[in-house]
Amino acid sequence: MKIFTKTVLALSLILTTSCQSNVKSKADTPKNEMAQVVKPTAQELDKYETAYFASGCFWCVEAIFESVKGIKEVVSGYAGGTQENPTYEQVGAGQTDHAEAVKIYYDPKVISFTALVQVFFGSHDPTTLNRQGPDRGRQYRSIAFYKNEKQKEIIEGYIKALKDQNVYQGEPITTEVTAFTKFYEAEKYHQDYERKHPNNSYITNVSIPRLNRFKANFSEYLKADVH
């Protein structure tokens, strides 16, 4: 079982820029920042299993999981709250109790759910309650969603291993282990945000460094074309 120290997982807190304050809509995006992203069809995605996680700004989380082998597609959205069809503004204002989350389409023959859980915990700090790096609020809390009892056992077993090995040096793990109910896809301009907005200040100062830390420590999980 792969475990990482808190030092490896720690995110810089000196940055004041945040996901919420750096939003750009498609309408105000410079053309030279727009990247062509070929999306798989619904028929292609039917062949894959799905998993759901929340660990801070979904721009960051989407980019991390998209770099992992065996994952066909990652969708940014909202989960864990109560309101139907929430908007980004409502979630950001704390009106829905949803967290920014991702839906992952993966091939279990290539990567297991256990490995996805390892990627989840290894790519964020699960000890910071309602915060990830410069992003603060319940919409940025850490949640590992499970679809069945087996997945719940895997998540809880991994958390126990983290605690037993004192990875976080006595600091409590605040990750919620929650039964999956509903996922709402985020607005179109949020999808593939990092690839489409490489010059956005949040992307350059927070998202890309977080992705690079992950890649440095999970090289064996990366797709062949990811460097």
Secondary structure, DSSP 8 states (H G I E B T S, - for coil): -----HHHH---SS----TGGG---GGGS-GGG--------HHHHTTSEEEEEEES-HHHHHHHHHTBTTEEEEEEEEESSS-SS--HHHHHTTSS--EEEEEEEE-TTTS-HHHHHHHHHHTS-TTSTTEETTEESGGG-EEEEESSHHHHHHHHHHHHHHHHTTTTTT-----EEEE---EEE--GGGTTHHHH-TT-HHIIIIIHHHHHHHHHH-GGGB-TT--
